Amino acid sequence: MVIWLTADLHIGHHNIIRYCERPFKDLNSMHETIIERWNEYISEEDVVYILGDLGFVKRSGNVISEVVERLNGRKILIRGNHDKGEKNWYLENGIDEIFDHYLTMEGSLLSHYPLELDIHDGKKVIKIKEILSEVYKRDKCKFHYYAHTHRIPVEGENFMNVGVDLHDYYPVRYLKAK
């Protein structure tokens, strides 16, 4: 079993192609690339942590369900700002576990949001980032895996952005913090 990380799939979100200048002509080609590259790396025995923004359930629930069904491995979702569906919906549609905001594991913090504040952060996101910073310190984390920004920096001494836009739509292998 191998542990993998990914994020910001935005399944069913047509405008993400334009917003993030994704190299796809339409949603179908984006979904097929994500499925193909996911399954190229991930076996049925592997575990994948999706660090948020799987997709808008309200608008694209059927599409999300169809795509997730085709993805190998055990899928664990850490909610992002676009993951507003009911927990049971995710659990009934291919997600094996779901967490709100974060999870700590082996000295690493896994979350949708980076720790650094951004000029675009609203009050709710600022509060979440304050909690993440407290958890990072409290749990003596040494590394932070996140997403959300769709842009660089991809990796630093103690962090990595695992969003698909930054990794050619492939998942990233989890490495235990040193």
N, C-alpha and C positions, 0 to 999 in steps of 0.2 A: 504494500500500500504506500502510495506517495501522496503528500499533501500539496495542493495547488491553490493559487489565489488568482482572482480576476475581479473586474468591476466595470461599471459603466457600460454594460451591454446595451441598455436602452432598447430592448426588444419592442418592436411595434411603434417606435417613436420616429416618424418620418423626418421631422425637422432636424434631428440630430445629425443627419447626413450633411445638411447645409451648415448648421451651427458649428460643427467640429471639422468641417471640410473632410468628411470621411470619403474614401475613394470608391463609392458605390453608386450605381445608377438608380437603385431603388432599394426598398426594404428587403425584398426577397433575396437579392444578391448579398446584402449585408448579413441577413440571418444565415444564409447558406455558408458564407465564409466563417462566421463565428462558430457554427456547428462543426464544420470540417476541421478547423484549426483546434478547437476544443478536443474533439475526438481523436485527433492525430496524436495528442499528448496524453490524454486521460483514459485510463482503463476503467472497467466497471468496479474494480476494487479500490480505486483511488477516491480521495475526498477533496472536494473543491469548496473553498470559502469564497462566496461572492460578496465583495465588500460594497454592496449597494448599487442602486439604480439598475436593477434587473429590467424594469419597465413599468409603465403606468397600467395597473390592473384595470382601473375603471374604463379606460379607452381601448386597451389591447389585451385583455385577459385571455381570450381564446388563442391569440397568436403566441403569447407568452407560454401558455400551457403546451401548445404544439411544439414549440422550440425546445422547451425544457425537457419534454418527453424524449427528445432525440439526443440529449446530451448524456454522455457516459458519466459514471461515478455517482458518489453520494454528494448531494448538493446542500450546502449550508449557507443561508442568506443572513448577512448583517445589514439591516435596513439602511437605505440611503434616503435622500430627500424625495425621490420619485417612487419609493416603495410603500405606498399608502394603503394597500389592500389589507383586508382582515387576515390575521395570522392563519386562521383555518383555511382560507382560500389558497395560500401558498402551500400549506401542508397537504392539501387535497390535489394539488396540481404539480407535483414533482419535486418540491423542496422538502428535504428531510428534517431540517431544523431551521429555526429562525430566531435571531437575536435583535434587540433594539440597540442601535447606536454602536456597540463595541463588544469585543471579547478579548480577554488576555489569555495567552497561551505560550508557555515555555519562555517567558521573558520578553514576549512581543505583544504589542497592542495592535489589534486588527480593528479598523474602523473605516467608515466611509469618508469621514472628514479628516483633513490634515490638522495638525495641532495649531499651526500658525494662523493668526487672524488675517482676514482678507478685507479689503475695502468694501466688498459687496456683501459681506456677512450681515444678516439681519439679527435681531435680538435672540431668536430661537437658536440659530446656528452658533452664535457667540456663547450662549449658555451651554450648548452641547460641547463645544470646544473647551470650555472651562472644566466641565466634568471629565472630558478625555485627558486633559492635562493633569488633573488631580489623580485619576486612575493610573496614568503613566508613572507618576511619582510614587503613589501609594503601593503599587504592585512591583515597584523597582524594575520597570521595563527598560530594556536596552535597545529595542528596535521598534519602529512603527511602520506598519503596512497600511496604506490608505489609498484613496482615489479622489473622486469628486471634481478635481480641477481640470481634467482633460488636457493638461499641458505640463511642460517641464517645470521644476526639476523631476526627473524620473527617479533618481537614486542619489543618496548621500551617505555619509558615514553611518547614520543611525535611522534612516528612513528609506522607503521605496513606494512610489506611486505605481500601483498595479493595474491601473485602468487600461482597457483594451486599446485605446487610441495611441498609447505610448509603447505598446509591445506587439505591434503588427497584428492585433486581434488574436494573439495567443495568450494562454494562461501563463502564470509565472510560478516557478517552483518555490515552495516555502522552505526557508532555511531557518533553523533554530538560532535564536540570538546568542551571540558569544559574549 
